[in-house]
Structure formats: C-alpha cells, structure tokens
Amino acid sequence: MDYKPYTPEWHRKRQLRDALFTYLDDYVSNDVILQEIVGILAERSERAYAEFAQANELESMIHSR
C-alpha cells in the first residue's frame, strides 16, 4: 500500500520498514524478531490494561459515593 509522501501513514510505514530492514541487515533470526514483536505488544497491552483498571476503579469510586 502506497501513501502520499509525508503523510502520517507514509511516515509510519517508513518507520516500520526502516526498523524491519535494520533487523534483517543485522541478520537477526526470525524467531528473535517475532519474540520481540510479541514482547512489545505484551508490554503495550499490560500498560493499556493498567490504565483501564485505574479508570474503572475511579469510576466505581465515583458511583459509590
């Protein structure tokens, strides 16, 4: 998928391509690349869940008053 130059989509694709090329140029194994992607997604998920839990707790506190 090609995007118009210098749009947010274009920058995201370029950053992803550059990161992937760095892994490939450094001869990182596919298993390591996958493990790191999964680890990054897990960190993001855990952070999002912690934020959700805090907001949910605050909402419960508001409704219980």
NUDO-249332 format. One record per residue: residue number from 0; x, y, z of N, C-alpha, C, O in turn. Coordinates in steps of 0.1 Angstrom, whole numbers. Layout:
N
RORO resi n_x n_y n_z ca_x ca_y ca_z c_x c_y c_z o_x o_y o_z
RORO NUM X Y Z X Y Z X Y Z X Y Z
...
***
This chain:
65
RORO resi n_x n_y n_z ca_x ca_y ca_z c_x c_y c_z o_x o_y o_z
RORO 0 8 -12 0 0 0 0 9 12 0 18 14 9
RORO 1 7 21 -9 15 33 -10 6 45 -5 -6 46 -8
RORO 2 13 54 1 7 66 7 13 78 1 24 78 -4
RORO 3 6 89 2 11 102 -3 23 106 6 23 104 18
RORO 4 34 111 0 46 114 7 43 124 19 35 133 17
RORO 5 49 121 30 49 130 42 36 130 49 34 139 58
RORO 6 27 121 46 15 120 54 18 111 66 28 104 66
RORO 7 10 112 77 12 103 89 14 88 85 22 81 90
RORO 8 5 84 75 6 70 71 19 67 65 25 56 67
RORO 9 24 76 56 37 74 49 48 73 59 57 64 58
RORO 10 48 82 70 58 82 80 58 69 88 69 63 91
RORO 11 46 64 92 45 51 99 51 40 91 58 32 96
RORO 12 47 39 78 52 28 70 67 29 69 74 19 69
RORO 13 72 41 67 87 43 65 94 38 78 104 32 77
RORO 14 89 42 90 95 38 102 95 23 104 105 17 109
RORO 15 84 17 101 83 2 102 92 -4 93 99 -14 97
RORO 16 93 0 80 102 -5 70 116 -4 75 124 -13 74
RORO 17 120 8 80 134 10 85 137 1 96 148 -4 97
RORO 18 128 -1 106 131 -9 117 132 -24 112 142 -31 117
RORO 19 124 -28 104 124 -42 99 137 -44 91 144 -54 92
RORO 20 141 -34 82 153 -36 75 166 -36 84 175 -43 81
RORO 21 165 -29 95 176 -29 105 178 -44 110 189 -49 111
RORO 22 166 -50 114 167 -63 119 173 -73 108 182 -81 111
RORO 23 168 -71 96 173 -80 86 187 -78 82 195 -87 80
RORO 24 191 -65 82 205 -62 79 215 -67 90 226 -70 87
RORO 25 210 -68 102 218 -73 113 217 -88 114 223 -94 124
RORO 26 210 -94 105 209 -109 104 203 -115 117 207 -125 122
RORO 27 193 -108 123 186 -112 134 176 -123 130 170 -122 119
RORO 28 176 -134 137 167 -146 133 152 -142 134 148 -133 142
RORO 29 145 -148 126 130 -146 126 124 -149 139 115 -142 144
RORO 30 129 -159 146 124 -162 160 126 -150 169 117 -147 177
RORO 31 138 -144 169 140 -132 177 131 -121 174 126 -114 182
RORO 32 130 -118 161 121 -107 156 107 -110 161 101 -100 167
RORO 33 102 -122 160 88 -125 165 87 -123 180 77 -118 185
RORO 34 97 -128 187 97 -127 202 97 -112 206 90 -109 215
RORO 35 105 -104 199 105 -90 203 92 -83 199 87 -75 207
RORO 36 86 -87 188 73 -81 185 62 -85 195 55 -76 200
RORO 37 62 -98 199 52 -102 209 55 -95 222 46 -92 229
RORO 38 68 -94 226 71 -87 238 66 -73 239 61 -68 249
RORO 39 68 -66 228 64 -52 227 49 -51 228 44 -42 235
RORO 40 42 -60 221 27 -60 221 23 -63 235 13 -57 240
RORO 41 29 -72 242 25 -76 256 27 -64 265 19 -61 274
RORO 42 39 -57 264 41 -45 272 30 -35 270 25 -29 279
RORO 43 27 -32 257 16 -23 254 3 -27 260 -5 -19 265
RORO 44 0 -40 259 -13 -45 264 -14 -44 279 -24 -39 285
RORO 45 -3 -47 286 -2 -46 300 -4 -31 305 -11 -29 315
RORO 46 2 -22 298 1 -8 301 -13 -3 299 -19 4 307
RORO 47 -19 -7 288 -33 -3 285 -42 -9 295 -52 -2 300
RORO 48 -40 -22 299 -49 -28 309 -48 -21 323 -58 -18 330
RORO 49 -35 -17 327 -33 -10 339 -41 4 339 -47 8 349
RORO 50 -40 11 328 -47 23 327 -63 21 327 -70 29 334
RORO 51 -67 11 321 -82 7 321 -86 4 336 -96 9 340
RORO 52 -78 -4 342 -81 -8 356 -82 4 365 -91 5 374
RORO 53 -73 13 364 -73 25 372 -85 34 369 -92 38 378
RORO 54 -88 36 356 -100 44 353 -113 37 357 -122 43 362
RORO 55 -113 24 356 -125 16 361 -127 17 376 -138 19 381
RORO 56 -116 16 383 -116 18 398 -121 32 402 -129 33 411
RORO 57 -116 42 395 -120 55 398 -135 57 395 -142 64 403
RORO 58 -140 52 384 -154 53 380 -162 46 391 -173 51 395
RORO 59 -158 34 396 -165 27 406 -166 36 419 -176 36 426
RORO 60 -155 42 422 -154 50 434 -164 62 433 -171 66 443
RORO 61 -165 68 421 -174 79 419 -188 75 421 -196 82 427
RORO 62 -192 63 415 -206 59 416 -209 54 430 -221 54 433
RORO 63 -200 50 438 -203 45 451 -205 56 461 -208 54 473
RORO 64 -202 68 458 -204 80 467 -218 85 467 -221 95 474
***
